[in-house]
């Protein structure tokens, strides 16, 4: 894949752009949590701003070596039915199609596998497809990773060909950040465009992407989104609330309004997960998150305020509805591993320093 050749992967390459930052990093850190930054995305950084949001999301930090947190906050390994296939929610199958991404996000909730040797990704596509065929309750599939568009065109076509033949699937989703971090993957590949157009005519395709800051909506990125839309694909966005990146109502309101201008639906705003190497420097307290969300919705209208503020734990994906009073938060399971818990509204006590609800107790 030609577009991935111009990547910043080691400290020597990083020194050309950010010598002071590179001097603070170690080979030990990059061995544990690899670095990959497309030159395109790196050049979105304002190099005069040490707090630049693009820099914070893409360039490693010594803080990642802190050991607080866990590697599987949502219990993904517990829901694996075949190599690379998870079935946590009745109607959805999740395929971990690759361990590769165009850019290794420093806040990644799959730091345990992305860019590393792993047995958690798909070993046999036919085994995955057979499982889905045998479970008619599955109405949609999310092809993720890593980044699903880091698969070869042939592999993407194979997934689509086999999945489009399954009558009980209503639609197929791809999880990809390539429109944001490597739009050339889409714009520069007519073959990929043709594959997507062909299969979108057979079964509705969606792309779930992840814009976290308005600075990511470059001219090239918007062109990649328009290209996907031209193939008939619906684009939805799932942002992550990140300290030092978008923990501001003004920033998120600008982002969501900008997304809707180009036909992207803001779908989720995720509470950052307490992942090892992430928890200590990216999480925002839930109370602060609720206040930010309320202020975003005051500044936006229509589709720009359709998003849900959610948290994904071992029991499911729950919406953070707001504070009942100063010490109590209201939560509702939007999706649940145990079907009887779906849509249940409940409350939990929180403090100013509550960052997470692990779901170990029933609602």
CORLINZI-V963018 format. One record per pair of residues at least 24 apart in sequence whose C-alpha atoms are under 7 Angstrom apart, sorted by the first residue. I is the first residue (numbers start at 1). J is the second residue. D is the distance in Angstrom with one decimal. If there is no record, write none. Layout:
BEGIN
I;J;D
I;J;D
END
This chain:
BEGIN
3;184;6.4
3;185;6.0
4;38;6.9
4;102;6.7
6;38;6.1
6;39;6.0
7;36;6.1
7;37;5.4
7;38;4.5
7;39;5.8
8;36;5.5
8;37;5.0
8;38;6.2
8;39;6.7
9;35;5.2
9;36;4.8
9;37;6.7
10;35;6.9
25;61;6.9
25;62;6.2
29;65;6.8
33;111;6.9
34;115;6.2
35;60;7.0
35;104;5.9
36;102;6.9
36;103;5.0
36;104;5.3
37;103;4.9
37;104;6.9
38;102;6.9
38;103;6.5
38;181;6.9
38;182;6.7
40;182;6.8
41;181;5.2
41;182;7.0
53;244;6.9
53;245;4.8
57;105;5.7
57;106;5.5
57;107;6.9
58;104;6.7
58;105;5.3
58;106;5.8
59;106;6.9
60;106;6.3
63;281;7.0
64;277;4.0
64;278;6.2
65;277;5.8
66;277;5.8
67;276;5.6
67;277;6.3
68;276;5.4
68;279;6.8
68;280;7.0
69;274;5.2
69;275;4.9
69;276;4.2
69;279;6.0
70;274;6.6
70;275;5.0
70;276;5.0
71;112;5.9
71;275;5.3
71;276;5.7
73;273;6.8
73;274;6.9
73;275;6.6
73;313;6.1
73;314;6.7
74;312;6.2
74;313;4.3
74;314;4.2
75;314;4.8
82;128;6.6
83;120;5.9
83;121;6.0
83;122;5.1
83;123;5.9
84;120;5.1
84;121;3.9
84;122;3.9
84;123;7.0
85;122;6.9
85;128;6.3
88;337;5.6
89;335;6.9
89;336;6.4
89;337;5.3
90;137;6.3
90;138;6.3
91;137;5.4
91;138;4.0
91;139;5.1
91;140;6.4
92;138;5.3
92;139;6.2
92;140;5.2
92;141;5.7
93;138;6.5
93;140;6.6
93;141;4.8
93;142;6.3
94;141;5.9
94;142;4.9
94;143;6.2
95;142;6.1
95;143;4.8
95;144;5.7
96;121;5.0
96;122;6.2
96;143;6.5
96;144;5.1
96;145;4.3
96;146;7.0
97;121;5.6
97;122;5.4
97;143;6.4
97;144;5.9
97;145;5.1
97;148;6.3
98;145;4.8
98;146;5.3
98;147;6.7
98;148;6.8
98;151;6.9
99;145;5.6
99;146;4.6
100;146;4.8
100;147;6.1
100;150;6.5
101;146;5.0
101;147;4.8
101;150;6.3
102;150;6.8
102;178;6.6
102;181;6.9
102;182;6.7
103;181;6.5
107;278;5.3
107;282;6.9
109;273;6.5
109;275;6.0
114;146;5.8
129;163;6.8
133;166;6.5
136;168;5.9
138;169;6.7
139;168;5.8
139;169;4.4
139;170;5.4
140;169;5.3
140;170;5.8
140;171;5.3
140;172;5.7
141;172;5.1
141;173;6.0
142;172;6.2
142;173;4.6
142;174;5.7
142;175;6.8
143;173;6.1
143;174;4.9
143;175;6.1
144;174;6.1
144;175;4.7
147;175;6.3
147;176;5.0
147;177;6.9
148;174;6.2
148;175;5.9
148;176;5.7
149;176;6.1
149;178;7.0
153;192;5.9
157;195;6.3
160;199;6.6
164;202;6.8
164;203;6.2
171;203;5.8
171;204;5.0
171;205;5.9
172;204;6.5
172;205;5.1
172;206;6.3
173;205;5.7
173;206;4.6
173;207;5.5
173;208;6.8
174;206;6.3
174;207;4.8
174;208;6.0
175;207;6.0
175;208;4.8
175;209;6.0
176;207;7.0
176;208;6.4
176;209;5.3
177;209;5.3
177;210;6.0
179;221;5.3
179;224;5.5
179;225;6.3
180;211;6.9
180;216;6.2
180;221;5.5
183;220;6.3
183;221;5.5
183;224;5.4
186;224;6.0
187;224;5.7
187;227;7.0
193;231;6.9
196;231;6.4
197;231;4.5
197;232;6.6
200;232;6.2
200;233;6.8
205;233;5.3
205;234;6.7
206;233;5.3
206;234;4.8
206;235;5.8
207;233;6.8
207;234;6.3
207;235;4.9
207;236;6.3
208;235;6.1
208;236;5.0
208;237;5.6
208;238;6.8
209;236;6.4
209;237;5.0
209;238;6.2
210;237;5.3
210;238;5.0
210;239;5.2
211;237;6.6
211;239;5.8
212;239;5.1
212;240;6.4
212;246;6.8
213;246;6.3
213;251;7.0
213;255;6.0
214;254;6.7
214;255;4.8
235;264;5.2
235;265;6.5
236;264;5.4
236;265;4.7
236;266;6.0
236;267;6.0
237;264;6.6
237;265;6.0
237;266;4.9
237;267;5.4
237;268;6.8
238;266;6.6
238;267;5.6
238;268;4.6
238;269;5.9
239;268;6.2
239;269;4.8
239;270;6.1
240;269;5.4
240;270;4.6
240;271;6.2
240;272;6.0
241;269;6.4
241;270;6.0
241;271;5.6
241;272;5.9
242;272;6.5
242;282;5.2
242;283;6.0
242;284;6.6
243;282;4.8
243;283;5.8
243;284;5.7
248;292;6.3
249;292;5.0
249;293;6.8
249;295;5.7
249;296;5.0
250;296;7.0
252;296;6.6
253;296;5.1
253;299;6.3
253;300;6.4
256;304;5.2
257;300;6.9
257;304;5.4
260;303;6.6
260;304;6.1
265;303;6.6
266;304;6.3
266;306;6.6
266;307;5.3
267;306;6.7
267;307;4.4
267;308;6.4
268;307;5.0
268;308;4.9
268;309;6.0
268;310;6.6
269;307;6.6
269;308;6.0
269;309;4.7
269;310;6.1
270;309;6.0
270;310;5.0
270;311;5.8
271;310;6.1
271;311;5.2
283;355;6.8
284;355;6.4
285;352;6.6
285;353;5.7
285;354;5.5
285;355;4.5
286;354;6.0
286;355;5.3
287;352;6.2
290;322;5.9
313;358;5.8
313;359;6.2
314;359;6.4
315;359;5.8
327;351;6.2
END
